[in-house]
Amino acid sequence: MIPNGYLMFEDENFIESSVAKLNALRKSGQFCDVRLQVCGHEMLAHRAVLACCSPYLFEIFNSDSDPHGISHVKFDDLNPEAVEVLLNYAYTAQLKADKELVKDVYSAAKKLKMDRVKQVCGDYLLSRMDVTSCISYRNFASCMGDSRLLNKVDAYIQEHLLQISEEEEFLKLPRLKLEVMLEDNVCLPSNGKLYTKVINWVQRSIWENGDSLEELMEEVQTLYYSADHKLLDGNLLDGQAEVFGSDDDHIQFVQKKPPRENGHKQISSSSTGCLSSPNATVQSPKHEWKIVASEKTSNNTYLCLAVLDGIFCVIFLHGRNSPQSSPTNTPKLSKSLSFEMQPDDLVEKPMSPMQYARSGLGTAEMNGKLIAAGGYNREECLRTVECYDPHTDHWSFIAPMRTPRARFQMAVLMLYVVGGSNGHSDDLSCGEMYDPNIDDWIPIPELRTNRCNAGVCALNGKLYIVGGSDPYGQKGLKNCDVFDPVTKSWTSCAPLNIRRHQSAVCELDGYLYIIGGAESWNCLNTVERYNPENNTWTLIAPMNVARRGAGVAVLDGKLFVGGGFDGSHAISCVEMYDPTRNEWKMMGNMTSPRSNAGITTVGNTIYAVGGFDGNEFLNTVEVYNLESNEWSPYTKIFQF
């Protein structure tokens, strides 16, 4: 139509077509003026598109000193897959994420201030919530500071509290156990008033008496509910120590403890960050006090979920008639069978997996933590480097390597990676050193020849690279080279007796060991030891099992070699070498076959990380117990 002489035309397909073309341009990197660095992954996009959907990025782009240049934005706390989901949404208006990824998408949307996406993800989580998962969902909602989501989860918990109390997640929460002595003809108040009094008592204990919440949770606390409706601590009442009998044989009243001195540390509640493990207790903002849900389970027994000084925990409360009505001699309960349901102090939980499945990775110990670098999966060689803290069972990222690499090993002088494959070329000559002071990788002088599948180890302040495969990957090498970090130069040392690649290499008692591997494709059980004093390699006792792609760690003065590939399949068997006897002994098997895994010792404990089990690339971790000679995918955590 041409009303009043003007041409009017509406192309119904234009917007959809333009958006599709924009997304295609993004994926091909054309006309992109934004580089997002997300945990070592680089993503290209267009500034105008991202600014339209993310107020957070709009503020960053708006403050750029050069609005016509390329914007660089770095995120070290977001999941790259989740950010990719948000980029697709920004270009297509379609939000597509696997169910396991929704929490990470939510976190990324929160960071980028994409409120609509955050709400959609929250509603999806609510739709999947049940009695098994609601506590972990509450921890997540609390961590995210989402009051809308938190209120809906709390309403669900209140409605299903008794069913939730039977779930494993509930049993792993910290717990406060209270025994309340009642005067004659006195009853406990209703739920709401009772727990208000309990919270007031906990606050007085922490702020006035100098107790910590940890101390209050260590044992059953005996309180006294008086005729004037006050909840009192038996420790604060006057009177001499006495022992009383009771109809219940298991009840014993003992001398009350003196009030604790002020100055005890309180249970930590300052952390507001999310914990990686779904079974971990996430702490709310400090000084938050709130009753989440409560239920009267019997005549004088109550159950409650509460936030006490920022700690999400369980309160068990049991009312009992006092054997003596006078408050001047209120006794203190040491224990009561009414709380025998409490779990052991130590409970087992699966060890947190790495963020990425990795095979052919490099592992090392640094400052009491496990470093897992590079490796490959079905899609690509990786640059990312993850750091595992055994004390918190938590993985975090450090700076990514400059070069993607797999089929290499890692050594600790500082933290060195040398050679390997980047997924396109199987013969890298470059190397890098990690500097923790600046959280970055620094190039080191290149090898004189390209090396893949070589062993790397530190010995006497120098870096050795041993064996490896030729540029065609068909046969092993005898080459052995050493890097001096002082002169920053590579030199040759004595060659191996046997060509080998995919060998395990380590240092023990001033010697360098190279174990197994393959000569061409035939797996080896032979082992050589290098003496730096006379620059010679000597064959020692062979292993019981020929293998390539195995891992090796040192513990208690012995070598432990695990996993690998025996020529037909990935294996889980482990054997130990005793240098004093020059003999190998079979040990307990790992719980999973692992070829090209990382095996290293951290804090007198051997860890096996990642690898390939014959079907899947692994992100799992397991640990070796020397006393029981067993491997386990579980870690033990303290429970209150």
Secondary structure, 3 states (H helix, E strand, C coil): CCHHHCCCCCCCCHHHHHHHHHHHHHHHCCCCCEEEEECCEEEEECHHHHHHHCHHHHHHHHCCCCCCCCEEEEECCCCHHHHHHHHHHHHHCCCCCCHHHHHHHHHHHHHCCCHHHHHHHHHHHHHHCCCCCHHHHHHHHHHHCCHHHHHHHHHHHHHCHHHHCCCHHHHCCCEEEEEEEECCCCCCCCHHHHHHHHHHHHHHHHHCCCCCHHHHHCCCEEEEECCCCCEEEHHHCCCCCCCCCCCCCCCCEECCCCCCCCCCCCCCCCCCCCCCCCCCCCCCCCCCCEEEEEEEEECCEEEEEEEECCEEEEEEEEEEECCCCCHHHCCEECCCHHHCCCCCCEEEEECCCCCCCCECCEEEEECCEEEEECCECCCCECCCEEEEECCCCEEEEECCCCCCCECCCEECCCCEEECCECCCCCCCCCEEEEECCCCEEEEECCCCCCCECCEEEEECCEEEEECCECCCCCCEECCEEEEECCCCEEEECCCCCCCEECCEEEEECCEEEEECCECCCCECCCEEEEECCCCEEEEECCCCCCCECCEEEEECCEEEEECCECCCCECCCEEEEECCCCEEEEECCCCCCCECCEEEEECCEEEEECCECCCCECCCEEEEECCCCEEECEEEEECC
